[in-house]
Amino acid sequence: MRRDVETYTELCDALAEPKATLASACRAIGLSVASAGRWLRASKAAPTDNEFLWRGETAPLHTQVRRAARIAHERWLKGERPSRPLKARPRPAPDPDYDDTDVTADAVAAPEPSVTVTDIAPTESAEPMSALKRDLLQRIEARKSGTPLPPIVPVQGAAPYVSPEARAEGIGRGEPKPGGMKVA
């Protein structure tokens, strides 16, 4: 990029956006951050060589950059937000041959289930339903219809619930062994 007044002005304008950084401003105008750093160092070394007019004031580049950052900070504090994206990257042009008119919301929506839990009737060809599954289906139907729920019946062979406090005391850990020891 050329080192001229137009580039300096573009850099300061990009830096004056709220929430802008030197890197984002350089990216927005297509300038490398290293080049901007070299220009700022050169401006500090020889301020009279890099003076230009920006927003009614003539000053060297490093002073104008500092002023632009101050303006950006003040704008941010007033509640302004960036007017353009800070990470400006080239985007590919849309494909003119692409036709999206045949895609509708109906085609994208999830299909309705063809079979629900209530549609399944036990038959001889169906796998046998476990007692737990049958109890669960009865509870679902009772809840839907508003009838009172049947009482919970413990499943045969299931271990009884033992609270953590009882476990800490050693209760419910099995039958005592001969000699008073419990099975862990």
PERABEL-V866550 format. One record per residue. N is the residue number from 1. NEAR is the number of other C-alpha atoms within 10 Angstrom. Layout:
# PERABEL-V866550
n:N near:NEAR
n:N near:NEAR
This chain:
# PERABEL-V866550
n:1 near:9
n:2 near:8
n:3 near:11
n:4 near:10
n:5 near:15
n:6 near:12
n:7 near:15
n:8 near:23
n:9 near:18
n:10 near:16
n:11 near:24
n:12 near:24
n:13 near:18
n:14 near:26
n:15 near:29
n:16 near:25
n:17 near:24
n:18 near:25
n:19 near:17
n:20 near:21
n:21 near:16
n:22 near:18
n:23 near:16
n:24 near:19
n:25 near:24
n:26 near:24
n:27 near:18
n:28 near:19
n:29 near:15
n:30 near:14
n:31 near:17
n:32 near:14
n:33 near:15
n:34 near:11
n:35 near:13
n:36 near:17
n:37 near:13
n:38 near:10
n:39 near:17
n:40 near:19
n:41 near:14
n:42 near:15
n:43 near:18
n:44 near:15
n:45 near:11
n:46 near:12
n:47 near:16
n:48 near:12
n:49 near:12
n:50 near:20
n:51 near:19
n:52 near:18
n:53 near:14
n:54 near:20
n:55 near:10
n:56 near:7
n:57 near:10
n:58 near:12
n:59 near:17
n:60 near:21
n:61 near:28
n:62 near:20
n:63 near:16
n:64 near:23
n:65 near:22
n:66 near:14
n:67 near:17
n:68 near:23
n:69 near:23
n:70 near:15
n:71 near:16
n:72 near:24
n:73 near:18
n:74 near:14
n:75 near:17
n:76 near:17
n:77 near:12
n:78 near:10
n:79 near:8
n:80 near:14
n:81 near:13
n:82 near:15
n:83 near:8
n:84 near:11
n:85 near:11
n:86 near:20
n:87 near:13
n:88 near:14
n:89 near:10
n:90 near:6
n:91 near:6
n:92 near:6
n:93 near:6
n:94 near:7
n:95 near:7
n:96 near:6
n:97 near:6
n:98 near:7
n:99 near:8
n:100 near:7
n:101 near:6
n:102 near:7
n:103 near:9
n:104 near:9
n:105 near:8
n:106 near:8
n:107 near:9
n:108 near:8
n:109 near:8
n:110 near:8
n:111 near:8
n:112 near:6
n:113 near:6
n:114 near:6
n:115 near:8
n:116 near:7
n:117 near:9
n:118 near:9
n:119 near:8
n:120 near:9
n:121 near:8
n:122 near:10
n:123 near:8
n:124 near:7
n:125 near:6
n:126 near:9
n:127 near:8
n:128 near:9
n:129 near:10
n:130 near:9
n:131 near:11
n:132 near:12
n:133 near:10
n:134 near:11
n:135 near:15
n:136 near:12
n:137 near:14
n:138 near:14
n:139 near:18
n:140 near:15
n:141 near:14
n:142 near:14
n:143 near:12
n:144 near:9
n:145 near:9
n:146 near:9
n:147 near:10
n:148 near:9
n:149 near:12
n:150 near:10
n:151 near:8
n:152 near:8
n:153 near:8
n:154 near:10
n:155 near:10
n:156 near:7
n:157 near:6
n:158 near:7
n:159 near:9
n:160 near:9
n:161 near:7
n:162 near:11
n:163 near:10
n:164 near:10
n:165 near:9
n:166 near:11
n:167 near:11
n:168 near:10
n:169 near:9
n:170 near:12
n:171 near:14
n:172 near:17
n:173 near:14
n:174 near:11
n:175 near:12
n:176 near:11
n:177 near:9
n:178 near:7
n:179 near:6
n:180 near:8
n:181 near:10
n:182 near:14
n:183 near:10
n:184 near:9
